[in-house]
Amino acid sequence: MKYYIELTLITNGELDLYAIWSKLYTQIHLALVSCKETDNTSVVGVSFPDYRYEEKKEVNFGGLGSKLRLFATNSADLERLQLAQWLSRLSDYVHISSIKPVPTEKVSGHLIVSRVRTKPSKENLARRYSRRHGVSETESLQRLSDYEQYVDDKYTPYVRINSLSGQKAFSLFIKQQGVATAQEGAYTCYGLSVDSTVPNF
């Protein structure tokens, strides 16, 4: 990843940071979908420079901060997003930087920014499973062998997004962690990946 754009969220009393994140990330998702590859992936990855997650003895605390970076290998991929157009209604709440080269002298490592799923109760999962597959809740409970894939942490930083297909709101929980080496690959249309990295600076 050689180029990036930085977005800074601005609160002015009308909308709080969470509301701005919700509106902003929905538009970012639409921009990434508009430029997606044929296999429904994206060449643009994201990071959250002010990302915080602290696991304390009694309290877990997390936050996305007030900045978002979008990265691409080519500046043309960032230009194709036409962020100013997608974010025009948020111009009072979001500052968009110009496309800049990644400052290699400031890069301190690499980040994997991925989506995580919080662990709902097993009973709630069973109800959902039984509705989708037309089986009893008892049978659903027996089939939930992959229950451990969910993380048991509802304090992971997240952004609330309105689903454009189902018209329902959902929480996109985001984990950002440092890794030793850069890894190339594809990203989702949320700019996230389980193995592809973005620079950390």
Rosetta constraint file for C-alpha pairs under 8 A:
AtomPair CA 1 CA 71 HARMONIC 5.97 0.50
AtomPair CA 1 CA 72 HARMONIC 5.04 0.50
AtomPair CA 1 CA 73 HARMONIC 4.23 0.50
AtomPair CA 1 CA 74 HARMONIC 7.70 0.50
AtomPair CA 1 CA 102 HARMONIC 7.64 0.50
AtomPair CA 1 CA 198 HARMONIC 6.38 0.50
AtomPair CA 1 CA 199 HARMONIC 6.99 0.50
AtomPair CA 2 CA 71 HARMONIC 7.27 0.50
AtomPair CA 2 CA 72 HARMONIC 6.28 0.50
AtomPair CA 2 CA 73 HARMONIC 4.88 0.50
AtomPair CA 2 CA 74 HARMONIC 6.74 0.50
AtomPair CA 2 CA 75 HARMONIC 7.95 0.50
AtomPair CA 2 CA 101 HARMONIC 5.79 0.50
AtomPair CA 2 CA 102 HARMONIC 5.27 0.50
AtomPair CA 3 CA 71 HARMONIC 5.69 0.50
AtomPair CA 3 CA 72 HARMONIC 5.50 0.50
AtomPair CA 3 CA 73 HARMONIC 6.10 0.50
AtomPair CA 3 CA 74 HARMONIC 6.46 0.50
AtomPair CA 3 CA 75 HARMONIC 5.80 0.50
AtomPair CA 3 CA 99 HARMONIC 6.66 0.50
AtomPair CA 3 CA 100 HARMONIC 5.57 0.50
AtomPair CA 3 CA 101 HARMONIC 4.38 0.50
AtomPair CA 3 CA 102 HARMONIC 5.16 0.50
AtomPair CA 4 CA 69 HARMONIC 6.44 0.50
AtomPair CA 4 CA 70 HARMONIC 5.36 0.50
AtomPair CA 4 CA 71 HARMONIC 4.36 0.50
AtomPair CA 4 CA 72 HARMONIC 6.37 0.50
AtomPair CA 4 CA 75 HARMONIC 7.74 0.50
AtomPair CA 4 CA 78 HARMONIC 7.51 0.50
AtomPair CA 4 CA 99 HARMONIC 5.69 0.50
AtomPair CA 4 CA 100 HARMONIC 5.53 0.50
AtomPair CA 4 CA 101 HARMONIC 6.37 0.50
AtomPair CA 4 CA 102 HARMONIC 6.31 0.50
AtomPair CA 5 CA 69 HARMONIC 5.60 0.50
AtomPair CA 5 CA 70 HARMONIC 5.30 0.50
AtomPair CA 5 CA 71 HARMONIC 6.76 0.50
AtomPair CA 5 CA 78 HARMONIC 7.60 0.50
AtomPair CA 5 CA 96 HARMONIC 7.18 0.50
AtomPair CA 5 CA 97 HARMONIC 5.76 0.50
AtomPair CA 5 CA 98 HARMONIC 6.16 0.50
AtomPair CA 5 CA 99 HARMONIC 5.02 0.50
AtomPair CA 5 CA 100 HARMONIC 6.47 0.50
AtomPair CA 6 CA 67 HARMONIC 6.91 0.50
AtomPair CA 6 CA 68 HARMONIC 5.76 0.50
AtomPair CA 6 CA 69 HARMONIC 4.44 0.50
AtomPair CA 6 CA 70 HARMONIC 6.55 0.50
AtomPair CA 6 CA 96 HARMONIC 6.20 0.50
AtomPair CA 6 CA 97 HARMONIC 5.40 0.50
AtomPair CA 6 CA 98 HARMONIC 7.80 0.50
AtomPair CA 7 CA 67 HARMONIC 5.57 0.50
AtomPair CA 7 CA 68 HARMONIC 5.08 0.50
AtomPair CA 7 CA 69 HARMONIC 6.20 0.50
AtomPair CA 7 CA 94 HARMONIC 6.41 0.50
AtomPair CA 7 CA 95 HARMONIC 5.57 0.50
AtomPair CA 7 CA 96 HARMONIC 4.79 0.50
AtomPair CA 7 CA 97 HARMONIC 6.36 0.50
AtomPair CA 8 CA 66 HARMONIC 5.85 0.50
AtomPair CA 8 CA 67 HARMONIC 4.62 0.50
AtomPair CA 8 CA 68 HARMONIC 6.63 0.50
AtomPair CA 8 CA 94 HARMONIC 5.53 0.50
AtomPair CA 8 CA 95 HARMONIC 5.08 0.50
AtomPair CA 8 CA 96 HARMONIC 6.76 0.50
AtomPair CA 9 CA 17 HARMONIC 7.37 0.50
AtomPair CA 9 CA 20 HARMONIC 7.18 0.50
AtomPair CA 9 CA 21 HARMONIC 7.82 0.50
AtomPair CA 9 CA 66 HARMONIC 5.11 0.50
AtomPair CA 9 CA 67 HARMONIC 6.17 0.50
AtomPair CA 9 CA 93 HARMONIC 5.70 0.50
AtomPair CA 9 CA 94 HARMONIC 4.62 0.50
AtomPair CA 9 CA 95 HARMONIC 6.55 0.50
AtomPair CA 10 CA 17 HARMONIC 7.76 0.50
AtomPair CA 10 CA 66 HARMONIC 7.61 0.50
AtomPair CA 10 CA 92 HARMONIC 7.44 0.50
AtomPair CA 10 CA 93 HARMONIC 4.66 0.50
AtomPair CA 10 CA 94 HARMONIC 5.75 0.50
AtomPair CA 10 CA 95 HARMONIC 7.44 0.50
AtomPair CA 11 CA 15 HARMONIC 6.36 0.50
AtomPair CA 11 CA 16 HARMONIC 6.03 0.50
AtomPair CA 11 CA 17 HARMONIC 6.27 0.50
AtomPair CA 11 CA 20 HARMONIC 7.96 0.50
AtomPair CA 11 CA 93 HARMONIC 6.27 0.50
AtomPair CA 12 CA 16 HARMONIC 7.90 0.50
AtomPair CA 12 CA 93 HARMONIC 7.54 0.50
AtomPair CA 15 CA 19 HARMONIC 5.94 0.50
AtomPair CA 15 CA 20 HARMONIC 6.40 0.50
AtomPair CA 16 CA 20 HARMONIC 6.41 0.50
AtomPair CA 17 CA 21 HARMONIC 6.12 0.50
AtomPair CA 17 CA 66 HARMONIC 7.47 0.50
AtomPair CA 18 CA 22 HARMONIC 6.25 0.50
AtomPair CA 18 CA 159 HARMONIC 7.18 0.50
AtomPair CA 18 CA 160 HARMONIC 7.83 0.50
AtomPair CA 19 CA 23 HARMONIC 6.40 0.50
AtomPair CA 20 CA 24 HARMONIC 5.88 0.50
AtomPair CA 20 CA 93 HARMONIC 7.00 0.50
AtomPair CA 21 CA 25 HARMONIC 5.81 0.50
AtomPair CA 21 CA 159 HARMONIC 6.27 0.50
AtomPair CA 21 CA 160 HARMONIC 7.67 0.50
AtomPair CA 22 CA 26 HARMONIC 6.24 0.50
AtomPair CA 22 CA 159 HARMONIC 5.83 0.50
AtomPair CA 22 CA 160 HARMONIC 5.21 0.50
AtomPair CA 22 CA 161 HARMONIC 5.49 0.50
AtomPair CA 23 CA 27 HARMONIC 6.50 0.50
AtomPair CA 23 CA 161 HARMONIC 7.61 0.50
AtomPair CA 24 CA 28 HARMONIC 6.21 0.50
AtomPair CA 24 CA 87 HARMONIC 7.26 0.50
AtomPair CA 24 CA 90 HARMONIC 7.48 0.50
AtomPair CA 25 CA 29 HARMONIC 6.02 0.50
AtomPair CA 25 CA 159 HARMONIC 7.54 0.50
AtomPair CA 25 CA 161 HARMONIC 7.25 0.50
AtomPair CA 26 CA 30 HARMONIC 6.40 0.50
AtomPair CA 26 CA 161 HARMONIC 6.03 0.50
AtomPair CA 26 CA 162 HARMONIC 7.14 0.50
AtomPair CA 27 CA 31 HARMONIC 6.19 0.50
AtomPair CA 27 CA 86 HARMONIC 6.10 0.50
AtomPair CA 27 CA 87 HARMONIC 6.68 0.50
AtomPair CA 28 CA 32 HARMONIC 6.19 0.50
AtomPair CA 28 CA 83 HARMONIC 7.75 0.50
AtomPair CA 28 CA 86 HARMONIC 7.54 0.50
AtomPair CA 28 CA 190 HARMONIC 7.40 0.50
AtomPair CA 29 CA 33 HARMONIC 6.12 0.50
AtomPair CA 29 CA 189 HARMONIC 5.88 0.50
AtomPair CA 29 CA 190 HARMONIC 5.28 0.50
AtomPair CA 29 CA 191 HARMONIC 7.91 0.50
AtomPair CA 30 CA 34 HARMONIC 6.15 0.50
AtomPair CA 30 CA 86 HARMONIC 7.99 0.50
AtomPair CA 31 CA 35 HARMONIC 6.65 0.50
AtomPair CA 31 CA 81 HARMONIC 5.61 0.50
AtomPair CA 31 CA 82 HARMONIC 7.50 0.50
AtomPair CA 31 CA 83 HARMONIC 7.11 0.50
AtomPair CA 31 CA 86 HARMONIC 6.64 0.50
AtomPair CA 32 CA 36 HARMONIC 5.94 0.50
AtomPair CA 32 CA 42 HARMONIC 6.63 0.50
AtomPair CA 32 CA 44 HARMONIC 7.61 0.50
AtomPair CA 32 CA 81 HARMONIC 6.76 0.50
AtomPair CA 32 CA 189 HARMONIC 5.24 0.50
AtomPair CA 32 CA 190 HARMONIC 7.03 0.50
AtomPair CA 32 CA 191 HARMONIC 7.58 0.50
AtomPair CA 33 CA 40 HARMONIC 7.85 0.50
AtomPair CA 33 CA 42 HARMONIC 7.80 0.50
AtomPair CA 33 CA 189 HARMONIC 5.63 0.50
AtomPair CA 34 CA 81 HARMONIC 7.66 0.50
AtomPair CA 35 CA 42 HARMONIC 7.32 0.50
AtomPair CA 35 CA 80 HARMONIC 7.07 0.50
AtomPair CA 35 CA 81 HARMONIC 6.64 0.50
AtomPair CA 36 CA 40 HARMONIC 5.61 0.50
AtomPair CA 36 CA 41 HARMONIC 5.63 0.50
AtomPair CA 36 CA 42 HARMONIC 5.03 0.50
AtomPair CA 36 CA 43 HARMONIC 7.70 0.50
AtomPair CA 36 CA 189 HARMONIC 6.98 0.50
AtomPair CA 37 CA 41 HARMONIC 5.32 0.50
AtomPair CA 37 CA 42 HARMONIC 5.91 0.50
AtomPair CA 37 CA 43 HARMONIC 7.72 0.50
AtomPair CA 40 CA 188 HARMONIC 7.53 0.50
AtomPair CA 40 CA 189 HARMONIC 7.43 0.50
AtomPair CA 41 CA 186 HARMONIC 6.07 0.50
AtomPair CA 41 CA 187 HARMONIC 5.66 0.50
AtomPair CA 41 CA 188 HARMONIC 5.07 0.50
AtomPair CA 41 CA 189 HARMONIC 6.06 0.50
AtomPair CA 42 CA 186 HARMONIC 5.96 0.50
AtomPair CA 42 CA 187 HARMONIC 4.97 0.50
AtomPair CA 42 CA 188 HARMONIC 5.58 0.50
AtomPair CA 42 CA 189 HARMONIC 5.58 0.50
AtomPair CA 42 CA 191 HARMONIC 6.88 0.50
AtomPair CA 43 CA 72 HARMONIC 6.34 0.50
AtomPair CA 43 CA 73 HARMONIC 7.87 0.50
AtomPair CA 43 CA 77 HARMONIC 7.48 0.50
AtomPair CA 43 CA 185 HARMONIC 7.96 0.50
AtomPair CA 43 CA 186 HARMONIC 5.74 0.50
AtomPair CA 43 CA 187 HARMONIC 6.11 0.50
AtomPair CA 44 CA 70 HARMONIC 6.43 0.50
AtomPair CA 44 CA 71 HARMONIC 5.47 0.50
AtomPair CA 44 CA 72 HARMONIC 5.00 0.50
AtomPair CA 44 CA 77 HARMONIC 7.46 0.50
AtomPair CA 44 CA 78 HARMONIC 7.57 0.50
AtomPair CA 44 CA 186 HARMONIC 7.93 0.50
AtomPair CA 44 CA 187 HARMONIC 6.53 0.50
AtomPair CA 44 CA 191 HARMONIC 5.77 0.50
AtomPair CA 45 CA 70 HARMONIC 5.70 0.50
AtomPair CA 45 CA 71 HARMONIC 5.17 0.50
AtomPair CA 45 CA 72 HARMONIC 6.70 0.50
AtomPair CA 45 CA 187 HARMONIC 6.00 0.50
AtomPair CA 45 CA 191 HARMONIC 4.26 0.50
AtomPair CA 45 CA 192 HARMONIC 6.02 0.50
AtomPair CA 45 CA 193 HARMONIC 7.77 0.50
AtomPair CA 45 CA 197 HARMONIC 7.77 0.50
AtomPair CA 45 CA 198 HARMONIC 6.55 0.50
AtomPair CA 46 CA 68 HARMONIC 6.92 0.50
AtomPair CA 46 CA 69 HARMONIC 5.41 0.50
AtomPair CA 46 CA 70 HARMONIC 4.51 0.50
AtomPair CA 46 CA 71 HARMONIC 6.03 0.50
AtomPair CA 46 CA 113 HARMONIC 7.12 0.50
AtomPair CA 46 CA 191 HARMONIC 5.13 0.50
AtomPair CA 46 CA 192 HARMONIC 6.52 0.50
AtomPair CA 46 CA 198 HARMONIC 7.10 0.50
AtomPair CA 47 CA 68 HARMONIC 5.96 0.50
AtomPair CA 47 CA 69 HARMONIC 5.23 0.50
AtomPair CA 47 CA 70 HARMONIC 6.76 0.50
AtomPair CA 47 CA 111 HARMONIC 7.61 0.50
AtomPair CA 47 CA 113 HARMONIC 6.44 0.50
AtomPair CA 47 CA 176 HARMONIC 7.60 0.50
AtomPair CA 47 CA 198 HARMONIC 7.08 0.50
AtomPair CA 48 CA 64 HARMONIC 6.23 0.50
AtomPair CA 48 CA 65 HARMONIC 7.13 0.50
AtomPair CA 48 CA 67 HARMONIC 5.92 0.50
AtomPair CA 48 CA 68 HARMONIC 4.91 0.50
AtomPair CA 48 CA 69 HARMONIC 6.33 0.50
AtomPair CA 48 CA 176 HARMONIC 7.87 0.50
AtomPair CA 49 CA 65 HARMONIC 7.49 0.50
AtomPair CA 49 CA 67 HARMONIC 6.11 0.50
AtomPair CA 49 CA 68 HARMONIC 6.73 0.50
AtomPair CA 49 CA 69 HARMONIC 7.38 0.50
AtomPair CA 49 CA 200 HARMONIC 7.92 0.50
AtomPair CA 49 CA 201 HARMONIC 7.81 0.50
AtomPair CA 50 CA 63 HARMONIC 7.95 0.50
AtomPair CA 50 CA 64 HARMONIC 6.22 0.50
AtomPair CA 50 CA 65 HARMONIC 4.62 0.50
AtomPair CA 50 CA 66 HARMONIC 6.65 0.50
AtomPair CA 50 CA 67 HARMONIC 6.45 0.50
AtomPair CA 51 CA 62 HARMONIC 7.59 0.50
AtomPair CA 51 CA 63 HARMONIC 5.82 0.50
AtomPair CA 51 CA 64 HARMONIC 4.52 0.50
AtomPair CA 51 CA 65 HARMONIC 5.53 0.50
AtomPair CA 51 CA 157 HARMONIC 7.97 0.50
AtomPair CA 51 CA 176 HARMONIC 7.44 0.50
AtomPair CA 52 CA 61 HARMONIC 7.65 0.50
AtomPair CA 52 CA 62 HARMONIC 5.13 0.50
AtomPair CA 52 CA 63 HARMONIC 5.17 0.50
AtomPair CA 52 CA 64 HARMONIC 6.45 0.50
AtomPair CA 52 CA 65 HARMONIC 7.33 0.50
AtomPair CA 52 CA 157 HARMONIC 7.77 0.50
AtomPair CA 53 CA 60 HARMONIC 7.44 0.50
AtomPair CA 53 CA 61 HARMONIC 5.69 0.50
AtomPair CA 53 CA 62 HARMONIC 4.17 0.50
AtomPair CA 53 CA 63 HARMONIC 6.60 0.50
AtomPair CA 53 CA 156 HARMONIC 6.96 0.50
AtomPair CA 53 CA 157 HARMONIC 7.28 0.50
AtomPair CA 54 CA 60 HARMONIC 5.84 0.50
AtomPair CA 54 CA 61 HARMONIC 5.27 0.50
AtomPair CA 54 CA 62 HARMONIC 6.32 0.50
AtomPair CA 55 CA 59 HARMONIC 6.70 0.50
AtomPair CA 55 CA 60 HARMONIC 4.72 0.50
AtomPair CA 55 CA 61 HARMONIC 6.63 0.50
AtomPair CA 56 CA 60 HARMONIC 5.66 0.50
AtomPair CA 56 CA 61 HARMONIC 7.85 0.50
AtomPair CA 60 CA 155 HARMONIC 5.85 0.50
AtomPair CA 61 CA 155 HARMONIC 6.04 0.50
AtomPair CA 61 CA 156 HARMONIC 7.53 0.50
AtomPair CA 62 CA 155 HARMONIC 6.03 0.50
AtomPair CA 62 CA 156 HARMONIC 5.70 0.50
AtomPair CA 62 CA 157 HARMONIC 4.99 0.50
AtomPair CA 63 CA 156 HARMONIC 7.68 0.50
AtomPair CA 63 CA 157 HARMONIC 4.84 0.50
AtomPair CA 63 CA 158 HARMONIC 7.47 0.50
AtomPair CA 64 CA 157 HARMONIC 5.85 0.50
AtomPair CA 64 CA 158 HARMONIC 7.19 0.50
AtomPair CA 70 CA 78 HARMONIC 7.86 0.50
AtomPair CA 70 CA 191 HARMONIC 7.77 0.50
AtomPair CA 71 CA 78 HARMONIC 7.55 0.50
AtomPair CA 71 CA 198 HARMONIC 6.90 0.50
AtomPair CA 72 CA 77 HARMONIC 6.33 0.50
AtomPair CA 72 CA 78 HARMONIC 6.48 0.50
AtomPair CA 73 CA 77 HARMONIC 7.65 0.50
AtomPair CA 74 CA 78 HARMONIC 7.30 0.50
AtomPair CA 75 CA 79 HARMONIC 6.34 0.50
AtomPair CA 75 CA 99 HARMONIC 6.89 0.50
AtomPair CA 76 CA 80 HARMONIC 6.11 0.50
AtomPair CA 77 CA 81 HARMONIC 6.88 0.50
AtomPair CA 78 CA 82 HARMONIC 7.54 0.50
AtomPair CA 78 CA 99 HARMONIC 7.37 0.50
AtomPair CA 79 CA 83 HARMONIC 7.91 0.50
AtomPair CA 79 CA 99 HARMONIC 7.94 0.50
AtomPair CA 82 CA 86 HARMONIC 6.60 0.50
AtomPair CA 83 CA 87 HARMONIC 5.84 0.50
AtomPair CA 83 CA 96 HARMONIC 7.99 0.50
AtomPair CA 84 CA 88 HARMONIC 5.67 0.50
AtomPair CA 84 CA 96 HARMONIC 7.43 0.50
AtomPair CA 87 CA 91 HARMONIC 6.48 0.50
AtomPair CA 87 CA 94 HARMONIC 7.82 0.50
AtomPair CA 90 CA 94 HARMONIC 5.91 0.50
AtomPair CA 91 CA 95 HARMONIC 6.86 0.50
AtomPair CA 102 CA 199 HARMONIC 7.89 0.50
AtomPair CA 103 CA 107 HARMONIC 6.64 0.50
AtomPair CA 103 CA 201 HARMONIC 7.93 0.50
AtomPair CA 106 CA 201 HARMONIC 5.54 0.50
AtomPair CA 107 CA 199 HARMONIC 6.27 0.50
AtomPair CA 107 CA 200 HARMONIC 5.50 0.50
AtomPair CA 107 CA 201 HARMONIC 4.52 0.50
AtomPair CA 108 CA 199 HARMONIC 7.82 0.50
AtomPair CA 108 CA 200 HARMONIC 5.77 0.50
AtomPair CA 108 CA 201 HARMONIC 5.64 0.50
AtomPair CA 109 CA 178 HARMONIC 6.95 0.50
AtomPair CA 109 CA 179 HARMONIC 6.97 0.50
AtomPair CA 109 CA 180 HARMONIC 6.51 0.50
AtomPair CA 109 CA 181 HARMONIC 7.33 0.50
AtomPair CA 109 CA 182 HARMONIC 7.97 0.50
AtomPair CA 109 CA 199 HARMONIC 6.25 0.50
AtomPair CA 109 CA 200 HARMONIC 5.22 0.50
AtomPair CA 109 CA 201 HARMONIC 7.38 0.50
AtomPair CA 110 CA 178 HARMONIC 5.66 0.50
AtomPair CA 110 CA 179 HARMONIC 5.52 0.50
AtomPair CA 110 CA 180 HARMONIC 6.60 0.50
AtomPair CA 110 CA 181 HARMONIC 6.47 0.50
AtomPair CA 110 CA 182 HARMONIC 5.88 0.50
AtomPair CA 110 CA 197 HARMONIC 5.95 0.50
AtomPair CA 110 CA 198 HARMONIC 5.64 0.50
AtomPair CA 110 CA 199 HARMONIC 4.61 0.50
AtomPair CA 110 CA 200 HARMONIC 4.98 0.50
AtomPair CA 111 CA 176 HARMONIC 6.52 0.50
AtomPair CA 111 CA 177 HARMONIC 5.48 0.50
AtomPair CA 111 CA 178 HARMONIC 4.48 0.50
AtomPair CA 111 CA 179 HARMONIC 5.82 0.50
AtomPair CA 111 CA 197 HARMONIC 5.18 0.50
AtomPair CA 111 CA 198 HARMONIC 5.32 0.50
AtomPair CA 111 CA 199 HARMONIC 6.21 0.50
AtomPair CA 111 CA 200 HARMONIC 6.01 0.50
AtomPair CA 112 CA 176 HARMONIC 5.79 0.50
AtomPair CA 112 CA 177 HARMONIC 5.54 0.50
AtomPair CA 112 CA 178 HARMONIC 6.42 0.50
AtomPair CA 112 CA 179 HARMONIC 7.00 0.50
AtomPair CA 112 CA 192 HARMONIC 7.94 0.50
AtomPair CA 112 CA 193 HARMONIC 6.75 0.50
AtomPair CA 112 CA 194 HARMONIC 6.66 0.50
AtomPair CA 112 CA 195 HARMONIC 6.28 0.50
AtomPair CA 112 CA 196 HARMONIC 6.23 0.50
AtomPair CA 112 CA 197 HARMONIC 4.77 0.50
AtomPair CA 112 CA 198 HARMONIC 6.65 0.50
AtomPair CA 113 CA 174 HARMONIC 6.89 0.50
AtomPair CA 113 CA 175 HARMONIC 5.70 0.50
AtomPair CA 113 CA 176 HARMONIC 4.40 0.50
AtomPair CA 113 CA 177 HARMONIC 6.61 0.50
AtomPair CA 113 CA 192 HARMONIC 5.48 0.50
AtomPair CA 113 CA 193 HARMONIC 6.04 0.50
AtomPair CA 113 CA 194 HARMONIC 7.09 0.50
AtomPair CA 113 CA 197 HARMONIC 7.33 0.50
AtomPair CA 114 CA 174 HARMONIC 5.77 0.50
AtomPair CA 114 CA 175 HARMONIC 5.34 0.50
AtomPair CA 114 CA 176 HARMONIC 6.51 0.50
AtomPair CA 114 CA 192 HARMONIC 4.92 0.50
AtomPair CA 114 CA 193 HARMONIC 4.94 0.50
AtomPair CA 114 CA 194 HARMONIC 5.28 0.50
AtomPair CA 115 CA 172 HARMONIC 6.77 0.50
AtomPair CA 115 CA 173 HARMONIC 5.69 0.50
AtomPair CA 115 CA 174 HARMONIC 4.79 0.50
AtomPair CA 115 CA 175 HARMONIC 6.18 0.50
AtomPair CA 115 CA 192 HARMONIC 6.61 0.50
AtomPair CA 115 CA 193 HARMONIC 7.42 0.50
AtomPair CA 115 CA 194 HARMONIC 7.68 0.50
AtomPair CA 116 CA 150 HARMONIC 7.39 0.50
AtomPair CA 116 CA 151 HARMONIC 7.06 0.50
AtomPair CA 116 CA 172 HARMONIC 7.72 0.50
AtomPair CA 116 CA 173 HARMONIC 5.43 0.50
AtomPair CA 116 CA 174 HARMONIC 5.93 0.50
AtomPair CA 116 CA 175 HARMONIC 6.47 0.50
AtomPair CA 117 CA 149 HARMONIC 7.94 0.50
AtomPair CA 117 CA 150 HARMONIC 5.20 0.50
AtomPair CA 117 CA 151 HARMONIC 6.00 0.50
AtomPair CA 117 CA 173 HARMONIC 6.50 0.50
AtomPair CA 118 CA 150 HARMONIC 5.31 0.50
AtomPair CA 118 CA 151 HARMONIC 4.78 0.50
AtomPair CA 118 CA 152 HARMONIC 5.65 0.50
AtomPair CA 118 CA 153 HARMONIC 5.87 0.50
AtomPair CA 118 CA 154 HARMONIC 6.01 0.50
AtomPair CA 118 CA 173 HARMONIC 7.55 0.50
AtomPair CA 119 CA 147 HARMONIC 7.85 0.50
AtomPair CA 119 CA 150 HARMONIC 4.74 0.50
AtomPair CA 119 CA 151 HARMONIC 5.29 0.50
AtomPair CA 119 CA 152 HARMONIC 4.89 0.50
AtomPair CA 119 CA 153 HARMONIC 7.10 0.50
AtomPair CA 119 CA 154 HARMONIC 7.91 0.50
AtomPair CA 120 CA 124 HARMONIC 6.45 0.50
AtomPair CA 120 CA 125 HARMONIC 6.66 0.50
AtomPair CA 121 CA 125 HARMONIC 6.47 0.50
AtomPair CA 122 CA 126 HARMONIC 6.13 0.50
AtomPair CA 122 CA 141 HARMONIC 7.27 0.50
AtomPair CA 122 CA 147 HARMONIC 7.48 0.50
AtomPair CA 123 CA 127 HARMONIC 6.26 0.50
AtomPair CA 123 CA 141 HARMONIC 7.37 0.50
AtomPair CA 124 CA 128 HARMONIC 6.32 0.50
AtomPair CA 125 CA 129 HARMONIC 6.02 0.50
AtomPair CA 125 CA 144 HARMONIC 7.98 0.50
AtomPair CA 126 CA 130 HARMONIC 5.99 0.50
AtomPair CA 126 CA 137 HARMONIC 5.47 0.50
AtomPair CA 126 CA 138 HARMONIC 7.73 0.50
AtomPair CA 126 CA 140 HARMONIC 4.97 0.50
AtomPair CA 126 CA 141 HARMONIC 5.32 0.50
AtomPair CA 126 CA 144 HARMONIC 7.39 0.50
AtomPair CA 127 CA 131 HARMONIC 6.28 0.50
AtomPair CA 127 CA 137 HARMONIC 5.85 0.50
AtomPair CA 127 CA 140 HARMONIC 7.51 0.50
AtomPair CA 128 CA 132 HARMONIC 6.27 0.50
AtomPair CA 129 CA 133 HARMONIC 6.00 0.50
AtomPair CA 129 CA 134 HARMONIC 7.98 0.50
AtomPair CA 129 CA 135 HARMONIC 7.82 0.50
AtomPair CA 129 CA 137 HARMONIC 7.75 0.50
AtomPair CA 129 CA 140 HARMONIC 6.00 0.50
AtomPair CA 130 CA 134 HARMONIC 5.25 0.50
AtomPair CA 130 CA 135 HARMONIC 4.76 0.50
AtomPair CA 130 CA 136 HARMONIC 5.62 0.50
AtomPair CA 130 CA 137 HARMONIC 5.54 0.50
AtomPair CA 130 CA 139 HARMONIC 7.95 0.50
AtomPair CA 130 CA 140 HARMONIC 5.73 0.50
AtomPair CA 131 CA 135 HARMONIC 7.24 0.50
AtomPair CA 135 CA 139 HARMONIC 6.40 0.50
AtomPair CA 135 CA 140 HARMONIC 6.61 0.50
AtomPair CA 136 CA 140 HARMONIC 6.17 0.50
AtomPair CA 137 CA 141 HARMONIC 6.15 0.50
AtomPair CA 138 CA 142 HARMONIC 6.60 0.50
AtomPair CA 139 CA 143 HARMONIC 6.39 0.50
AtomPair CA 140 CA 144 HARMONIC 6.37 0.50
AtomPair CA 156 CA 173 HARMONIC 6.14 0.50
AtomPair CA 156 CA 174 HARMONIC 6.69 0.50
AtomPair CA 156 CA 175 HARMONIC 7.01 0.50
AtomPair CA 157 CA 173 HARMONIC 5.82 0.50
AtomPair CA 157 CA 174 HARMONIC 5.71 0.50
AtomPair CA 157 CA 175 HARMONIC 7.25 0.50
AtomPair CA 158 CA 171 HARMONIC 6.15 0.50
AtomPair CA 158 CA 172 HARMONIC 5.26 0.50
AtomPair CA 158 CA 173 HARMONIC 4.11 0.50
AtomPair CA 158 CA 174 HARMONIC 5.53 0.50
AtomPair CA 159 CA 171 HARMONIC 5.72 0.50
AtomPair CA 159 CA 172 HARMONIC 5.30 0.50
AtomPair CA 159 CA 173 HARMONIC 6.67 0.50
AtomPair CA 159 CA 174 HARMONIC 7.99 0.50
AtomPair CA 160 CA 169 HARMONIC 6.73 0.50
AtomPair CA 160 CA 170 HARMONIC 5.74 0.50
AtomPair CA 160 CA 171 HARMONIC 4.48 0.50
AtomPair CA 160 CA 172 HARMONIC 6.18 0.50
AtomPair CA 161 CA 169 HARMONIC 5.46 0.50
AtomPair CA 161 CA 170 HARMONIC 5.50 0.50
AtomPair CA 161 CA 171 HARMONIC 6.19 0.50
AtomPair CA 161 CA 172 HARMONIC 6.98 0.50
AtomPair CA 162 CA 167 HARMONIC 6.32 0.50
AtomPair CA 162 CA 168 HARMONIC 5.65 0.50
AtomPair CA 162 CA 169 HARMONIC 4.11 0.50
AtomPair CA 162 CA 170 HARMONIC 6.34 0.50
AtomPair CA 163 CA 167 HARMONIC 5.01 0.50
AtomPair CA 163 CA 168 HARMONIC 5.22 0.50
AtomPair CA 163 CA 169 HARMONIC 5.66 0.50
AtomPair CA 163 CA 170 HARMONIC 6.96 0.50
AtomPair CA 164 CA 168 HARMONIC 7.70 0.50
AtomPair CA 178 CA 200 HARMONIC 7.99 0.50
AtomPair CA 182 CA 196 HARMONIC 7.59 0.50
AtomPair CA 182 CA 197 HARMONIC 5.71 0.50
AtomPair CA 182 CA 198 HARMONIC 7.39 0.50
AtomPair CA 182 CA 199 HARMONIC 7.82 0.50
AtomPair CA 183 CA 195 HARMONIC 6.83 0.50
AtomPair CA 183 CA 196 HARMONIC 5.05 0.50
AtomPair CA 183 CA 197 HARMONIC 5.35 0.50
AtomPair CA 184 CA 196 HARMONIC 5.19 0.50
AtomPair CA 184 CA 197 HARMONIC 6.53 0.50
AtomPair CA 185 CA 195 HARMONIC 7.52 0.50
AtomPair CA 185 CA 196 HARMONIC 5.08 0.50
AtomPair CA 185 CA 197 HARMONIC 7.98 0.50
AtomPair CA 186 CA 193 HARMONIC 7.11 0.50
AtomPair CA 186 CA 196 HARMONIC 6.53 0.50
AtomPair CA 187 CA 191 HARMONIC 5.33 0.50
AtomPair CA 187 CA 192 HARMONIC 5.24 0.50
AtomPair CA 187 CA 193 HARMONIC 4.95 0.50
AtomPair CA 187 CA 196 HARMONIC 7.04 0.50
AtomPair CA 188 CA 192 HARMONIC 5.30 0.50
AtomPair CA 188 CA 193 HARMONIC 6.27 0.50
AtomPair CA 193 CA 197 HARMONIC 7.66 0.50
